[in-house]
Amino acid sequence: MTLRKLFRDSKFLIRCFVFLVKHHSLFSGLKFQGRQDRTVYLLGNGPSLKNDMEAIKKLKGADFIVVNFMANNPLFWEIKPRYYTLMDPLFFTNRKENRHMESLEALFDSFNRVDWEMTIFIPVQHEESFREFSRINNPKIKITALNTFSSYVASDNARYFCYKKGYAMPQVQNVTIGAIFAMLNMGYGSIYLYGVDHTYLDSLKVNDKNELVHVYHHFYESAPNIVRVTDAFGHHNSLAEELQTIVNIFASHEQCRKYADYLGANIYNLTKGSQIDSYERR
């Protein structure tokens, strides 16, 4: 290893250690459980999921991991997912500026009515606020915090060491990244993806007012929704900011694929029309 690579990896490891100490998570996190011959189905919330409903329902009894507001949809109660992932700050912020408060109240109510064993993965930095905000008191629910420290400026050896220990993970610019990583470290040998369209470039527009907008097509909506690109608290992104976010998302998928290769696991994309090019299509 050259001095430059040694310095780069040392800097990565030091920054990772500082993150763990700051969040009191040096001895926690989701460690790699050992690869097993098991299959899990990840359901994103892209519009294509609507076309796959019948195929998904036929998988009843399989292991599922779902994301975001899926618990507000009847499909949630049919498939009874074993895992759930929340990564966006909107799920952990109890403020009146959060424009999703009504949906969040319904989501947390659903969690408290779950009658099967389910694990919810969240970022370690939001664990305390999530427990207070959600008021989950369901003994069937287990909350597991993920260490979300990330950096691509390191060798594969340094990154994968930290990934397997649960100290770090690929950059979570999209909830599916957190879900895929969690399933890899849970030891699943095969991960199948539904509803991960990621067609951001198709839906991104600039209107006549010079405002950046998205034409959203979520599977649970009957018509497209044109909204200005903003976060849950009203910050309006510029085109440059949004494009950088998109680059980070696809770069993280590449990191997940490489980590899966390292672990000897497989990720298959079953999403028709998906723009993700990191995983084998099925």
Backbone as JSON, one array per atom type, in Angstrom:
{
  "sequence": "MTLRKLFRDSKFLIRCFVFLVKHHSLFSGLKFQGRQDRTVYLLGNGPSLKNDMEAIKKLKGADFIVVNFMANNPLFWEIKPRYYTLMDPLFFTNRKENRHMESLEALFDSFNRVDWEMTIFIPVQHEESFREFSRINNPKIKITALNTFSSYVASDNARYFCYKKGYAMPQVQNVTIGAIFAMLNMGYGSIYLYGVDHTYLDSLKVNDKNELVHVYHHFYESAPNIVRVTDAFGHHNSLAEELQTIVNIFASHEQCRKYADYLGANIYNLTKGSQIDSYERR",
  "N": [[0.84, -1.19, 0.0], [0.59, 2.18, -0.91], [1.94, 5.27, 0.46], [0.11, 7.31, 0.12], [-2.36, 5.96, -0.14], [-2.4, 4.72, 2.33], [-2.55, 6.94, 4.05], [-5.02, 7.95, 3.22], [-6.8, 5.85, 3.93], [-6.35, 5.78, 6.67], [-7.32, 8.28, 7.44], [-10.02, 7.92, 6.77], [-10.73, 5.85, 8.57], [-10.29, 7.1, 11.03], [-12.14, 9.21, 10.94], [-14.45, 7.67, 10.84], [-14.33, 6.41, 13.36], [-14.61, 8.65, 15.03], [-17.25, 9.38, 14.4], [-18.63, 7.15, 15.42], [-18.03, 7.31, 18.16], [-19.18, 9.77, 18.75], [-21.89, 9.19, 18.44], [-22.24, 7.23, 20.28], [-22.05, 4.53, 19.48], [-20.16, 2.6, 19.09], [-20.08, -0.03, 19.91], [-22.31, -1.09, 18.85], [-24.71, -1.25, 16.16], [-25.34, -2.76, 12.94], [-23.95, -5.67, 12.49], [-22.32, -7.87, 10.11], [-24.01, -10.84, 9.55], [-23.19, -13.24, 8.57], [-23.15, -15.05, 5.58], [-26.07, -16.5, 4.21], [-28.18, -18.99, 2.7], [-30.63, -17.57, 1.81], [-33.58, -15.75, 0.84], [-34.79, -12.49, 0.14], [-37.3, -10.02, -0.44], [-37.33, -6.78, -1.6], [-39.32, -3.97, -1.42], [-39.67, -1.05, -3.07], [-41.01, 2.31, -3.47], [-41.72, 3.07, -6.02], [-43.59, 3.91, -9.05], [-43.94, 1.62, -10.65], [-44.5, -0.46, -8.98], [-47.18, -0.78, -8.69], [-47.94, -2.27, -10.88], [-46.95, -4.71, -10.26], [-48.29, -5.88, -8.21], [-49.95, -8.23, -8.05], [-48.11, -10.29, -8.54], [-46.46, -9.94, -6.34], [-48.2, -10.45, -4.2], [-48.51, -13.17, -4.47], [-46.24, -14.08, -3.36], [-46.63, -14.31, -0.74], [-45.76, -14.98, 2.58], [-43.09, -15.11, 2.16], [-39.9, -13.53, 2.94], [-39.94, -10.07, 3.44], [-38.81, -6.71, 2.91], [-39.74, -3.44, 3.48], [-40.42, 0.08, 2.81], [-40.55, 3.54, 3.92], [-43.76, 4.92, 3.66], [-45.18, 2.53, 3.46], [-46.63, 1.08, 5.35], [-49.02, 2.35, 5.49], [-50.51, 1.38, 3.48], [-52.78, -1.06, 2.14], [-51.43, -3.35, 1.19], [-49.31, -3.82, 2.89], [-50.43, -5.12, 5.13], [-51.16, -7.47, 4.03], [-48.81, -8.81, 3.16], [-47.21, -8.78, 5.4], [-44.48, -7.72, 6.26], [-41.13, -8.58, 7.21], [-39.16, -6.81, 7.75], [-38.48, -3.28, 7.95], [-37.66, -0.07, 6.67], [-36.57, 3.17, 7.43], [-35.28, 6.26, 6.5], [-35.24, 8.95, 5.79], [-35.07, 12.29, 7.1], [-37.6, 13.34, 7.64], [-39.12, 11.43, 8.94], [-38.37, 11.49, 11.52], [-38.72, 13.88, 12.73], [-40.42, 15.93, 14.74], [-42.04, 18.44, 14.13], [-44.02, 21.31, 13.4], [-43.54, 22.32, 10.88], [-43.08, 20.15, 9.35], [-44.43, 18.73, 6.68], [-45.65, 16.29, 6.44], [-47.05, 15.36, 8.59], [-49.66, 14.3, 9.12], [-49.7, 11.89, 7.64], [-47.62, 10.63, 8.94], [-48.6, 10.24, 11.52], [-50.54, 8.32, 10.99], [-48.88, 6.29, 10.08], [-47.31, 5.64, 12.36], [-49.33, 4.76, 14.04], [-50.06, 2.46, 12.66], [-47.73, 0.92, 13.02], [-47.93, 0.38, 15.74], [-50.0, -1.39, 15.73], [-49.13, -3.67, 14.56], [-48.99, -7.2, 14.42], [-47.07, -9.15, 14.22], [-43.63, -10.28, 14.3], [-41.37, -7.71, 13.67], [-38.68, -5.82, 12.35], [-37.44, -2.55, 12.49], [-35.33, -0.53, 10.67], [-33.31, 2.25, 11.26], [-31.5, 5.42, 11.05], [-28.69, 5.81, 13.22], [-28.27, 8.33, 14.36], [-30.76, 9.36, 14.64], [-32.17, 7.84, 16.38], [-33.02, 8.26, 19.1], [-34.77, 10.5, 18.85], [-36.65, 9.4, 17.15], [-37.82, 7.34, 18.66], [-39.07, 8.89, 20.63], [-40.77, 10.5, 19.08], [-42.35, 8.71, 17.55], [-43.54, 7.11, 19.47], [-43.72, 4.35, 19.75], [-44.87, 1.46, 21.2], [-45.06, -1.21, 20.92], [-44.48, -4.52, 21.55], [-43.84, -6.31, 19.57], [-42.3, -5.01, 17.77], [-39.02, -4.33, 16.82], [-36.44, -2.02, 17.06], [-33.71, -1.16, 15.17], [-30.67, 0.45, 14.99], [-28.72, 1.95, 12.46], [-25.35, 2.6, 11.66], [-24.58, 5.34, 9.89], [-22.32, 6.42, 8.79], [-20.34, 7.35, 6.01], [-18.13, 7.16, 3.21], [-16.49, 7.5, 0.15], [-13.88, 7.82, -0.25], [-11.68, 5.88, 0.25], [-10.0, 2.72, 0.5], [-11.22, -0.41, -0.87], [-10.81, -2.47, 0.97], [-10.69, -1.15, 3.47], [-13.22, 0.04, 3.59], [-14.97, -2.23, 3.4], [-14.26, -3.66, 5.67], [-15.27, -1.93, 7.65], [-17.97, -1.89, 6.88], [-18.76, -4.58, 7.33], [-18.44, -4.76, 10.06], [-20.45, -3.13, 10.82], [-19.95, -0.49, 11.19], [-20.0, 1.46, 9.25], [-21.5, 2.46, 6.09], [-22.71, 2.43, 2.64], [-23.36, 5.65, 1.16], [-26.38, 7.03, 2.23], [-28.49, 8.21, 0.32], [-30.89, 7.57, -0.55], [-33.67, 5.69, 0.52], [-33.72, 3.0, -0.25], [-31.08, 2.25, -0.4], [-30.25, 2.03, 2.27], [-31.94, -0.09, 2.97], [-31.09, -2.21, 1.29], [-28.42, -2.49, 2.14], [-28.83, -3.24, 4.82], [-30.06, -5.75, 4.48], [-28.01, -7.17, 3.23], [-26.12, -7.25, 5.3], [-27.6, -8.68, 7.09], [-27.32, -11.13, 6.09], [-28.57, -12.24, 3.86], [-28.59, -14.14, 0.91], [-29.7, -13.69, -1.56], [-31.25, -10.93, -2.98], [-34.14, -9.46, -4.06], [-35.46, -6.89, -6.04], [-38.24, -4.81, -6.17], [-40.15, -2.09, -7.52], [-38.19, -0.07, -7.57], [-37.79, 2.24, -9.28], [-36.38, 4.7, -9.82], [-36.38, 6.79, -11.72], [-35.53, 9.46, -11.92], [-34.35, 11.33, -13.63], [-36.07, 11.39, -15.77], [-38.32, 12.56, -14.69], [-37.64, 15.06, -13.79], [-37.98, 18.53, -14.04], [-37.82, 21.97, -15.2], [-39.8, 24.67, -14.58], [-41.75, 27.42, -16.04], [-41.38, 29.45, -14.28], [-38.86, 29.22, -13.51], [-38.48, 27.3, -11.61], [-37.5, 24.31, -10.05], [-39.01, 21.24, -10.6], [-40.61, 18.11, -9.77], [-42.16, 15.45, -11.46], [-44.06, 13.4, -9.93], [-44.72, 9.92, -9.62], [-46.06, 7.9, -7.64], [-46.7, 4.56, -6.51], [-48.97, 4.37, -4.95], [-50.59, 6.44, -5.67], [-53.14, 7.75, -7.79], [-52.86, 9.51, -9.88], [-50.38, 11.53, -11.62], [-48.23, 13.7, -9.75], [-47.31, 16.94, -9.67], [-44.8, 18.66, -8.28], [-42.9, 21.22, -6.65], [-39.4, 20.82, -6.28], [-38.43, 20.02, -3.17], [-37.53, 19.67, 0.29], [-38.91, 17.99, 3.22], [-39.23, 20.13, 4.84], [-39.39, 22.48, 3.49], [-37.16, 23.49, 2.09], [-35.9, 24.55, -0.98], [-34.44, 22.89, -3.58], [-31.73, 23.5, -5.85], [-31.11, 22.96, -9.38], [-28.5, 21.99, -9.7], [-27.94, 21.03, -7.1], [-29.86, 19.0, -6.89], [-29.16, 17.28, -8.97], [-26.66, 16.44, -8.07], [-27.42, 14.98, -5.84], [-28.76, 12.89, -7.11], [-26.64, 11.71, -8.52], [-25.18, 10.79, -6.31], [-26.94, 8.85, -5.33], [-26.98, 6.83, -7.35], [-24.28, 6.19, -7.33], [-24.08, 5.08, -4.8], [-25.62, 2.78, -5.13], [-23.92, 1.38, -6.81], [-21.86, 0.89, -5.0], [-23.2, -0.79, -3.21], [-23.62, -3.01, -4.86], [-20.99, -3.83, -5.34], [-20.22, -4.47, -2.75], [-21.96, -6.56, -2.25], [-20.97, -8.4, -4.1], [-18.49, -8.88, -2.92], [-19.32, -10.16, -0.59], [-20.39, -12.41, -1.65], [-23.04, -12.44, -2.33], [-26.19, -11.91, -4.08], [-27.9, -9.45, -5.99], [-30.91, -8.73, -7.48], [-32.66, -6.97, -9.93], [-35.98, -6.52, -10.37], [-37.54, -4.58, -11.41], [-39.34, -3.15, -13.89], [-38.3, -0.89, -16.37], [-36.61, 0.46, -14.68], [-33.96, 2.74, -13.88], [-31.65, 2.04, -12.67], [-28.49, 0.73, -13.07], [-26.84, -1.05, -11.84], [-27.4, -3.61, -10.95], [-28.13, -7.05, -11.72], [-30.62, -7.75, -14.15], [-33.87, -9.17, -13.93]],
  "CA": [[0.0, 0.0, 0.0], [1.37, 3.4, -0.97], [1.71, 6.19, 1.57], [-1.12, 8.07, -0.14], [-3.5, 5.1, 0.2], [-2.38, 4.52, 3.78], [-3.06, 8.17, 4.64], [-6.44, 8.04, 2.9], [-7.52, 4.88, 4.74], [-6.24, 6.2, 8.07], [-8.26, 9.39, 7.6], [-11.36, 7.32, 6.73], [-10.96, 5.11, 9.81], [-10.36, 8.06, 12.14], [-13.45, 9.87, 10.83], [-15.45, 6.68, 11.22], [-14.24, 6.26, 14.81], [-15.2, 9.87, 15.63], [-18.69, 9.26, 14.23], [-19.12, 6.12, 16.35], [-17.93, 7.85, 19.52], [-20.17, 10.85, 18.86], [-23.24, 8.62, 18.55], [-22.19, 6.15, 21.29], [-22.44, 3.32, 18.77], [-18.97, 1.82, 18.79], [-20.33, -1.44, 20.19], [-23.62, -1.46, 18.32], [-24.74, -1.27, 14.71], [-25.74, -4.04, 12.35], [-22.79, -6.42, 12.01], [-22.6, -8.91, 9.14], [-24.46, -12.04, 10.27], [-22.74, -14.45, 7.89], [-24.01, -15.27, 4.42], [-26.95, -17.67, 4.29], [-28.93, -19.24, 1.47], [-31.97, -17.06, 2.08], [-34.04, -14.77, -0.14], [-35.66, -11.43, 0.65], [-37.84, -9.14, -1.47], [-37.37, -5.38, -1.19], [-40.34, -3.21, -2.14], [-39.56, 0.4, -3.06], [-42.33, 2.92, -3.67], [-41.84, 3.57, -7.38], [-44.9, 3.65, -9.68], [-44.02, 0.28, -11.25], [-44.95, -1.44, -7.99], [-48.61, -0.98, -8.92], [-48.09, -3.33, -11.89], [-46.4, -5.97, -9.74], [-49.03, -6.23, -7.01], [-50.41, -9.61, -8.04], [-46.93, -11.15, -8.39], [-45.99, -9.8, -4.96], [-49.14, -11.13, -3.31], [-48.28, -14.61, -4.6], [-45.05, -14.39, -2.56], [-47.05, -14.25, 0.66], [-45.02, -15.93, 3.41], [-41.66, -14.86, 1.94], [-39.35, -12.41, 3.71], [-40.03, -8.79, 2.75], [-38.42, -5.47, 3.56], [-40.46, -2.34, 2.85], [-39.85, 1.38, 3.16], [-41.33, 4.78, 3.98], [-45.15, 4.9, 4.11], [-45.84, 1.3, 3.05], [-47.56, 0.61, 6.37], [-50.3, 3.03, 5.28], [-51.11, 0.76, 2.32], [-53.31, -2.4, 2.46], [-50.48, -4.41, 0.85], [-48.51, -4.06, 4.09], [-51.11, -6.07, 6.01], [-51.24, -8.76, 3.34], [-47.52, -9.49, 3.07], [-46.62, -8.82, 6.75], [-43.02, -7.7, 6.08], [-40.29, -8.88, 8.37], [-38.27, -5.67, 7.97], [-38.94, -1.95, 7.52], [-36.55, 0.88, 6.7], [-36.85, 4.6, 7.38], [-34.0, 6.96, 6.48], [-35.42, 10.39, 5.57], [-35.28, 13.03, 8.35], [-39.01, 13.65, 7.88], [-39.7, 10.41, 9.82], [-37.81, 11.62, 12.87], [-38.78, 15.29, 13.11], [-41.74, 16.31, 15.24], [-42.18, 19.89, 14.04], [-45.19, 21.69, 12.61], [-43.12, 22.58, 9.5], [-43.04, 18.87, 8.66], [-45.72, 18.69, 5.96], [-46.13, 14.91, 6.37], [-47.46, 14.97, 9.94], [-50.86, 13.46, 9.1], [-49.3, 10.55, 7.19], [-46.75, 10.05, 9.96], [-49.45, 9.76, 12.61], [-51.14, 7.07, 10.53], [-47.8, 5.31, 10.02], [-46.96, 5.2, 13.71], [-50.46, 3.99, 14.52], [-49.94, 1.14, 12.03], [-46.66, 0.19, 13.7], [-48.39, -0.08, 17.05], [-51.0, -2.43, 15.53], [-48.5, -4.85, 13.96], [-49.12, -8.37, 15.3], [-46.02, -10.12, 13.9], [-42.3, -9.76, 14.6], [-40.86, -6.84, 12.61], [-37.55, -4.96, 12.71], [-37.36, -1.28, 11.78], [-33.98, 0.02, 10.59], [-33.26, 3.71, 11.2], [-30.14, 5.94, 11.3], [-28.37, 5.89, 14.64], [-28.35, 9.7, 14.84], [-32.17, 9.72, 14.85], [-32.84, 6.8, 17.18], [-33.7, 8.83, 20.27], [-35.9, 11.33, 18.43], [-37.68, 8.54, 16.56], [-38.55, 6.67, 19.74], [-39.93, 9.88, 21.27], [-41.74, 10.99, 18.11], [-43.27, 7.65, 17.11], [-44.21, 6.54, 20.65], [-43.98, 2.93, 19.51], [-44.82, 0.66, 22.43], [-45.45, -2.54, 20.48], [-43.4, -5.47, 21.83], [-43.53, -7.04, 18.35], [-41.42, -4.17, 16.96], [-37.64, -4.12, 17.25], [-35.81, -0.9, 16.37], [-32.27, -1.37, 15.01], [-30.02, 1.65, 14.47], [-27.61, 1.75, 11.53], [-24.32, 3.64, 11.59], [-24.67, 5.84, 8.52], [-21.08, 7.04, 8.31], [-20.0, 6.89, 4.66], [-17.1, 7.88, 2.44], [-15.94, 6.71, -0.94], [-12.45, 8.09, -0.3], [-11.01, 4.84, 1.02], [-9.85, 1.49, -0.27], [-12.27, -1.4, -0.65], [-10.53, -3.22, 2.19], [-11.06, -0.34, 4.63], [-14.68, 0.18, 3.59], [-15.66, -3.48, 3.68], [-14.03, -3.95, 7.08], [-16.22, -1.14, 8.43], [-19.32, -2.35, 6.54], [-19.05, -5.86, 7.99], [-18.53, -4.49, 11.5], [-21.6, -2.27, 11.07], [-19.46, 0.84, 11.55], [-20.23, 2.39, 8.14], [-22.33, 1.92, 5.02], [-22.74, 3.33, 1.5], [-24.09, 6.88, 1.44], [-27.82, 6.79, 2.18], [-29.22, 9.3, -0.32], [-32.2, 7.02, -0.86], [-33.99, 4.68, 1.53], [-33.42, 1.65, -0.72], [-29.68, 1.97, -0.08], [-30.24, 1.52, 3.64], [-32.61, -1.39, 3.01], [-30.21, -3.21, 0.67], [-27.28, -2.73, 3.03], [-29.3, -3.99, 5.99], [-30.29, -7.14, 4.1], [-26.7, -7.78, 3.01], [-25.5, -7.56, 6.59], [-28.42, -9.71, 7.74], [-26.82, -12.39, 5.57], [-29.35, -12.77, 2.74], [-27.79, -14.46, -0.27], [-30.39, -13.17, -2.75], [-32.15, -9.8, -2.71], [-34.9, -9.11, -5.26], [-35.96, -5.53, -5.93], [-39.45, -4.34, -6.88], [-40.53, -0.71, -7.25], [-37.04, 0.84, -7.45], [-37.74, 2.84, -10.62], [-35.28, 5.67, -9.86], [-36.45, 7.51, -13.0], [-35.46, 10.87, -11.55], [-33.98, 12.17, -14.77], [-37.26, 11.52, -16.62], [-39.36, 13.36, -14.04], [-37.11, 16.35, -13.35], [-38.3, 19.59, -14.98], [-37.75, 23.36, -14.75], [-41.0, 25.32, -15.13], [-41.59, 28.77, -16.59], [-40.99, 30.34, -13.19], [-37.48, 28.85, -13.18], [-38.52, 26.45, -10.43], [-37.25, 22.9, -10.29], [-40.15, 20.44, -10.16], [-40.64, 16.68, -10.06], [-43.44, 14.85, -11.8], [-44.02, 12.18, -9.14], [-45.67, 8.83, -9.86], [-45.94, 6.85, -6.62], [-47.62, 3.46, -6.79], [-50.2, 4.52, -4.19], [-51.32, 7.59, -6.18], [-53.84, 7.44, -9.04], [-52.48, 10.46, -10.93], [-49.09, 12.15, -11.36], [-48.25, 14.85, -8.86], [-46.23, 17.86, -10.03], [-44.46, 19.46, -7.1], [-41.57, 21.84, -6.64], [-38.42, 20.0, -5.57], [-38.21, 20.56, -1.84], [-37.55, 18.63, 1.32], [-40.12, 18.02, 4.05], [-39.26, 21.35, 5.65], [-39.54, 23.65, 2.64], [-35.96, 23.94, 1.38], [-35.99, 24.31, -2.42], [-33.15, 22.53, -4.18], [-31.39, 23.97, -7.19], [-30.87, 21.86, -10.3], [-27.18, 21.44, -9.39], [-28.05, 20.25, -5.87], [-30.65, 17.8, -7.13], [-28.37, 16.37, -9.81], [-25.63, 15.84, -7.22], [-28.09, 13.96, -5.05], [-29.02, 11.76, -8.0], [-25.34, 11.05, -8.73], [-24.85, 10.07, -5.08], [-27.82, 7.67, -5.23], [-26.52, 5.77, -8.24], [-22.96, 5.77, -6.85], [-24.31, 4.2, -3.65], [-26.06, 1.48, -5.65], [-22.7, 0.7, -7.28], [-21.17, 0.4, -3.81], [-23.95, -1.94, -2.7], [-23.37, -4.14, -5.74], [-19.63, -4.29, -5.1], [-20.2, -5.09, -1.43], [-22.64, -7.85, -2.43], [-20.0, -9.28, -4.76], [-17.49, -9.21, -1.9], [-19.92, -11.1, 0.36], [-20.89, -13.57, -2.37], [-24.5, -12.33, -2.4], [-26.71, -11.47, -5.37], [-29.0, -8.49, -6.0], [-31.58, -8.8, -8.77], [-33.64, -5.9, -10.11], [-37.17, -6.98, -11.07], [-38.32, -3.38, -11.71], [-39.38, -2.8, -15.31], [-38.08, 0.53, -16.62], [-35.7, 1.05, -13.7], [-32.74, 3.33, -14.42], [-30.48, 1.52, -11.95], [-27.72, -0.19, -13.94], [-25.85, -1.72, -10.99], [-27.8, -4.97, -10.59], [-28.62, -7.92, -12.8], [-32.07, -7.68, -14.4], [-34.6, -10.43, -14.0]],
  "C": [[0.87, 1.23, 0.0], [1.05, 4.29, 0.23], [0.42, 6.97, 1.38], [-2.34, 7.25, 0.24], [-3.57, 4.87, 1.71], [-2.95, 5.74, 4.49], [-4.57, 8.29, 4.43], [-7.27, 7.1, 3.77], [-7.49, 5.26, 6.22], [-7.21, 7.33, 8.36], [-9.69, 8.87, 7.65], [-11.67, 6.65, 8.07], [-11.08, 6.04, 11.01], [-11.71, 8.76, 12.12], [-14.58, 8.93, 11.23], [-15.49, 6.51, 12.74], [-14.87, 7.45, 15.52], [-16.72, 9.82, 15.55], [-19.27, 8.29, 15.26], [-19.09, 6.61, 17.79], [-19.0, 8.91, 19.74], [-21.57, 10.3, 19.09], [-23.32, 7.42, 19.49], [-22.56, 4.8, 20.67], [-21.25, 2.44, 18.37], [-19.22, 0.33, 18.96], [-21.73, -1.88, 19.75], [-23.58, -1.37, 16.81], [-25.06, -2.67, 14.21], [-24.52, -4.73, 11.75], [-23.24, -7.48, 11.0], [-22.87, -10.22, 9.87], [-23.94, -13.34, 9.67], [-23.69, -14.79, 6.76], [-24.78, -16.58, 4.54], [-27.71, -17.8, 2.98], [-30.4, -18.87, 1.69], [-32.29, -15.96, 1.07], [-34.95, -13.75, 0.53], [-36.09, -10.55, -0.52], [-37.96, -7.73, -0.91], [-38.39, -4.65, -2.07], [-40.08, -1.72, -1.97], [-40.94, 1.0, -3.27], [-42.46, 3.59, -5.03], [-43.17, 3.19, -8.01], [-45.04, 2.26, -10.27], [-44.57, -0.76, -10.28], [-46.44, -1.76, -8.18], [-48.84, -2.12, -9.9], [-47.64, -4.7, -11.39], [-47.17, -6.5, -8.54], [-49.4, -7.72, -6.96], [-49.24, -10.58, -7.87], [-46.42, -11.12, -6.96], [-46.89, -10.54, -3.99], [-48.96, -12.64, -3.34], [-47.06, -15.06, -3.79], [-45.35, -14.38, -1.07], [-46.36, -15.36, 1.47], [-43.52, -15.81, 3.24], [-41.2, -13.73, 2.86], [-39.4, -11.15, 2.86], [-39.37, -7.7, 3.6], [-39.06, -4.34, 2.78], [-39.97, -1.02, 3.41], [-40.94, 2.45, 3.28], [-42.76, 4.56, 4.45], [-45.89, 3.62, 3.71], [-46.87, 0.82, 4.08], [-48.92, 1.3, 6.29], [-51.05, 2.44, 4.09], [-51.63, -0.64, 2.68], [-52.34, -3.54, 2.16], [-49.63, -4.79, 2.05], [-49.11, -5.16, 4.95], [-51.27, -7.42, 5.35], [-49.92, -9.52, 3.39], [-46.81, -9.59, 4.42], [-45.08, -8.83, 6.69], [-42.26, -7.94, 7.37], [-39.42, -7.68, 8.74], [-38.89, -4.4, 7.38], [-37.75, -1.01, 7.61], [-37.05, 2.31, 6.55], [-35.52, 5.34, 7.44], [-34.15, 8.48, 6.37], [-35.68, 11.11, 6.89], [-36.74, 13.33, 8.66], [-39.65, 12.66, 8.85], [-39.28, 10.58, 11.28], [-37.95, 13.02, 13.44], [-40.2, 15.7, 13.47], [-41.83, 17.84, 15.3], [-43.35, 20.23, 13.13], [-44.83, 21.99, 11.16], [-43.06, 21.29, 8.67], [-44.4, 18.65, 8.0], [-46.3, 17.28, 5.86], [-46.72, 14.43, 7.7], [-48.67, 14.04, 9.95], [-50.52, 12.02, 8.69], [-48.44, 9.86, 8.23], [-47.57, 9.51, 11.14], [-50.1, 8.43, 12.24], [-50.11, 5.94, 10.49], [-47.48, 4.75, 11.4], [-48.1, 4.4, 14.35], [-50.42, 2.57, 13.95], [-48.87, 0.31, 12.72], [-47.15, -0.38, 15.04], [-49.48, -1.15, 16.94], [-50.42, -3.7, 14.88], [-48.56, -6.03, 14.93], [-48.17, -9.5, 14.89], [-44.67, -9.48, 14.21], [-41.77, -8.95, 13.42], [-39.75, -5.95, 13.14], [-37.58, -3.71, 11.85], [-35.93, -0.78, 11.84], [-34.05, 1.53, 10.42], [-31.82, 4.17, 11.4], [-29.88, 6.13, 12.78], [-28.55, 7.3, 15.19], [-29.79, 10.15, 15.1], [-32.9, 8.75, 15.77], [-33.63, 7.39, 18.34], [-34.93, 9.63, 19.87], [-37.01, 10.48, 17.84], [-38.49, 7.85, 17.64], [-39.51, 7.64, 20.43], [-41.07, 10.3, 20.35], [-42.79, 9.93, 17.8], [-44.1, 7.07, 18.26], [-44.6, 5.08, 20.4], [-43.83, 2.16, 20.82], [-45.23, -0.78, 22.15], [-44.3, -3.52, 20.72], [-43.01, -6.31, 20.62], [-42.5, -6.29, 17.49], [-40.04, -4.07, 17.61], [-37.04, -2.99, 16.42], [-34.3, -1.12, 16.36], [-31.65, -0.15, 14.35], [-28.83, 1.27, 13.59], [-26.64, 2.91, 11.62], [-24.2, 4.1, 10.14], [-23.43, 6.59, 8.06], [-20.73, 6.48, 6.94], [-18.91, 7.77, 4.06], [-16.59, 6.97, 1.35], [-14.42, 6.9, -1.04], [-11.73, 7.13, 0.64], [-10.88, 3.61, 0.13], [-11.02, 0.56, 0.02], [-12.06, -2.14, 0.66], [-10.97, -2.46, 3.43], [-12.58, -0.2, 4.73], [-15.36, -1.11, 4.01], [-15.43, -3.96, 5.11], [-15.06, -3.23, 7.94], [-17.67, -1.54, 8.14], [-19.67, -3.61, 7.32], [-19.18, -5.69, 9.51], [-19.77, -3.67, 11.85], [-21.21, -0.86, 11.46], [-19.82, 1.89, 10.49], [-21.08, 1.71, 7.1], [-22.24, 2.86, 3.82], [-23.62, 4.54, 1.82], [-25.6, 6.69, 1.22], [-28.54, 8.02, 1.64], [-30.62, 8.85, -0.7], [-32.45, 5.86, 0.09], [-33.66, 3.26, 1.06], [-31.97, 1.27, -0.46], [-29.58, 1.38, 1.32], [-30.86, 0.14, 3.74], [-31.74, -2.49, 2.43], [-29.04, -3.54, 1.59], [-27.69, -3.57, 4.24], [-29.49, -5.47, 5.66], [-28.98, -7.86, 3.78], [-26.06, -8.16, 4.33], [-26.34, -8.54, 7.42], [-28.09, -11.09, 7.18], [-27.61, -12.97, 4.4], [-28.47, -12.97, 1.51], [-28.38, -13.92, -1.55], [-31.37, -12.08, -2.33], [-32.8, -9.42, -4.03], [-35.58, -7.76, -5.05], [-37.2, -5.3, -6.79], [-39.63, -2.84, -6.57], [-39.38, 0.25, -7.03], [-36.81, 1.48, -8.82], [-36.55, 3.79, -10.78], [-35.23, 6.42, -11.2], [-36.43, 9.02, -12.76], [-35.2, 11.77, -12.75], [-35.16, 12.36, -15.72], [-38.25, 12.5, -16.03], [-38.92, 14.76, -13.64], [-37.34, 17.42, -14.43], [-38.01, 20.96, -14.35], [-38.91, 24.09, -15.39], [-40.71, 26.75, -15.58], [-41.23, 29.81, -15.53], [-39.56, 30.07, -12.74], [-37.39, 28.03, -11.9], [-38.29, 25.01, -10.83], [-38.42, 22.09, -9.75], [-39.93, 18.98, -10.52], [-42.05, 16.29, -10.46], [-43.45, 13.48, -11.12], [-45.1, 11.19, -9.57], [-45.43, 7.76, -8.8], [-47.01, 5.8, -6.86], [-48.96, 3.63, -6.09], [-51.01, 5.74, -4.6], [-51.92, 7.27, -7.54], [-53.42, 8.35, -10.18], [-51.12, 11.06, -10.6], [-49.24, 13.42, -10.53], [-47.06, 15.73, -9.18], [-45.97, 18.78, -8.85], [-43.07, 20.06, -7.25], [-40.63, 20.99, -5.81], [-38.07, 20.68, -4.25], [-38.13, 19.41, -0.86], [-38.79, 18.81, 2.18], [-40.28, 19.31, 4.82], [-39.19, 22.62, 4.81], [-38.3, 24.17, 1.94], [-36.07, 23.56, -0.09], [-34.61, 24.05, -3.01], [-32.97, 23.18, -5.53], [-31.18, 22.75, -8.07], [-29.54, 21.19, -9.99], [-27.24, 20.56, -8.15], [-28.78, 18.94, -6.11], [-29.88, 16.79, -7.97], [-27.27, 15.7, -9.0], [-26.21, 14.75, -6.34], [-28.33, 12.71, -5.87], [-27.73, 10.99, -8.28], [-24.97, 10.22, -7.5], [-25.68, 8.8, -4.92], [-27.28, 6.54, -6.08], [-25.11, 5.29, -7.86], [-23.1, 4.82, -5.67], [-24.81, 2.82, -4.09], [-24.85, 0.69, -6.18], [-21.93, 0.13, -6.09], [-21.88, -0.8, -3.2], [-23.67, -3.18, -3.54], [-21.99, -4.72, -5.5], [-19.51, -4.98, -3.74], [-20.88, -6.46, -1.49], [-21.7, -8.85, -3.08], [-18.96, -9.78, -3.75], [-18.02, -10.27, -0.92], [-20.39, -12.39, -0.31], [-22.4, -13.61, -2.44], [-24.9, -11.81, -3.78], [-27.87, -10.5, -5.18], [-29.6, -8.49, -7.4], [-32.66, -7.71, -8.84], [-34.79, -6.41, -10.97], [-38.04, -5.82, -11.56], [-38.23, -3.04, -13.19], [-39.22, -1.29, -15.48], [-37.16, 1.21, -15.64], [-34.45, 1.6, -14.38], [-31.5, 2.9, -13.65], [-29.77, 0.52, -12.84], [-26.71, -1.02, -13.15], [-26.14, -3.2, -10.76], [-28.28, -5.75, -11.8], [-30.13, -7.81, -12.91], [-32.66, -9.07, -14.45], [-36.02, -10.15, -14.48]]
}
